[in-house]
Amino acid sequence: MNPWYSTRTVTGEFAPPHIEPAPNLFLVALAAGEPRALSAAYHEHHRAVRAFAQRLLGDESAAEDMVQEAFLALPGAVRRFRGDTSLRSFVIAVAVNHARHFVRAAARRRKHVSRLALEPATPVSLPDELLSREQLSQALFRALDALSLEQRVAFVLCVVEERASHEAAEIIGAPAPTVRARVQSAKKRLRELLEEGGFR
Amino acid sequence: MNEDLLERAASAVRERYDGGSDRAALTEAHVLSAFDRKNRRRNRLPLVAIPLLAAMLATVAWGTVSGNLRARLRAIGGAHPTSKPLTAKASSASPLVSKQRLVGPAPEASTQQPMLAAPSSGRSRRTPVIAKSGPRQLLTASPSESEIDALYRAAHHEQFAGGTPAQALLLWDRYLAVAPNGSMSPEARYNRAIALARLGRKGEAATALEPFARGEYGGYRRTEAESLIEVLRPRPLP
């Protein structure tokens, strides 16, 4: 049977069949767990993944663990990669899928530290402007801990990382309108929390 | 105003965390070594699993061919209603003897008294439930395996646990009538011959023992049968 006649569109026209693209050898090697491919992927994308993890968690140690987890899971996950998005977005999506545990751990640690006051709230030697920004950033993380994971991820991707909603939607795996709605509700709640914390 | 505040906070976070870390190289090393370990474990699995599987298959095959598998499965199953006579007989003997029978190639009753001695006092005096109900009730038109087992137990009990040889002979005959080629029929035939000898029917007893002395049942009770025949049929002096 001629493959060109194997598919017919809704309007009755014959359409060319879907042809699978040639497999990317790098992805094949990555899926096979080839160490050089994994190392190359790490060098290419670790900074972006770490930045996202740090901005999501506000804890560098937990972020490092999350990066490690994401790259360990990458060879298994990359078999699902169809090339619809960039590999970088895909790796961040893998990190998002592993985020729940790390977000909880970071929030728990932050709560614990603030309760015991083991660390000074702000480095006192900073100039006023920087001091204010540091305080603001810490206040934002405390407020982010009060959000759901979905709202938190959407806010970090769209507001902190300034990604377009469709790109964030691809990473999250949800429709763009849903992501926008999550961002709006996250903003509203964060504003309230920051105001409650004395920030104007 | 509030929007600016949120923007400023987001901007502060963005600038503070840019993805840089002095632990980046260490994390990479951790990732690669962890993945290497994972791969090695995955590659080692067939090296362990295949020989293990082969050993298991060989054991099962050997057990099937030698017949030991069936006996062991019965032993594991315990006193299942559909269990074969081997288990049934074992249940009437002492635990030690039962174990020996289950693992040994010849399912003979080592509890039996081969000579014309009195019944052993070391044997269990527990009377089988069916034996109490009377031997006449032991046979039905088409007895099930459990009924045949019970019949064997009753005969065994009658012969070795305080019953009469006449009653034992009757029960052995009944057992052999319903299970002439059963797995316990050699034991039943030998015990029947002993019962005949106890009743003084020496000629019949010797005739019943001849197949054992000829080795028709292998080495099973061969020596004892030869000795008994010597006693039962004394050779005429030259």
HADDOCK unambig.tbl for C-alpha pairs under 7 A between the chains (distance, minus, plus):
assign (segid A and resid 35 and name CA) (segid B and resid 32 and name CA) 6.52 0.50 0.50
assign (segid A and resid 47 and name CA) (segid B and resid 19 and name CA) 4.68 0.50 0.50
assign (segid A and resid 47 and name CA) (segid B and resid 20 and name CA) 6.36 0.50 0.50
assign (segid A and resid 48 and name CA) (segid B and resid 19 and name CA) 6.07 0.50 0.50
assign (segid A and resid 50 and name CA) (segid B and resid 19 and name CA) 4.74 0.50 0.50
assign (segid A and resid 51 and name CA) (segid B and resid 17 and name CA) 5.89 0.50 0.50
assign (segid A and resid 51 and name CA) (segid B and resid 18 and name CA) 5.12 0.50 0.50
assign (segid A and resid 51 and name CA) (segid B and resid 19 and name CA) 3.61 0.50 0.50
assign (segid A and resid 54 and name CA) (segid B and resid 17 and name CA) 6.06 0.50 0.50
assign (segid A and resid 55 and name CA) (segid B and resid 13 and name CA) 6.37 0.50 0.50
assign (segid A and resid 55 and name CA) (segid B and resid 14 and name CA) 6.87 0.50 0.50
assign (segid A and resid 55 and name CA) (segid B and resid 17 and name CA) 6.21 0.50 0.50
assign (segid A and resid 68 and name CA) (segid B and resid 27 and name CA) 6.15 0.50 0.50
assign (segid A and resid 68 and name CA) (segid B and resid 31 and name CA) 5.90 0.50 0.50
assign (segid A and resid 71 and name CA) (segid B and resid 31 and name CA) 6.77 0.50 0.50
assign (segid A and resid 72 and name CA) (segid B and resid 31 and name CA) 5.90 0.50 0.50
assign (segid A and resid 72 and name CA) (segid B and resid 35 and name CA) 6.58 0.50 0.50
assign (segid A and resid 133 and name CA) (segid B and resid 9 and name CA) 6.97 0.50 0.50
assign (segid A and resid 133 and name CA) (segid B and resid 12 and name CA) 5.68 0.50 0.50
assign (segid A and resid 136 and name CA) (segid B and resid 9 and name CA) 5.35 0.50 0.50
assign (segid A and resid 137 and name CA) (segid B and resid 9 and name CA) 5.32 0.50 0.50
assign (segid A and resid 137 and name CA) (segid B and resid 12 and name CA) 5.64 0.50 0.50
assign (segid A and resid 137 and name CA) (segid B and resid 13 and name CA) 5.43 0.50 0.50
assign (segid A and resid 140 and name CA) (segid B and resid 9 and name CA) 6.35 0.50 0.50
assign (segid A and resid 159 and name CA) (segid B and resid 10 and name CA) 6.68 0.50 0.50
assign (segid A and resid 160 and name CA) (segid B and resid 10 and name CA) 4.90 0.50 0.50
assign (segid A and resid 160 and name CA) (segid B and resid 11 and name CA) 6.59 0.50 0.50
assign (segid A and resid 160 and name CA) (segid B and resid 14 and name CA) 5.88 0.50 0.50
assign (segid A and resid 161 and name CA) (segid B and resid 14 and name CA) 6.84 0.50 0.50
assign (segid A and resid 191 and name CA) (segid B and resid 2 and name CA) 6.50 0.50 0.50
assign (segid A and resid 191 and name CA) (segid B and resid 6 and name CA) 6.80 0.50 0.50
assign (segid A and resid 200 and name CA) (segid B and resid 2 and name CA) 6.68 0.50 0.50
assign (segid A and resid 200 and name CA) (segid B and resid 5 and name CA) 6.77 0.50 0.50
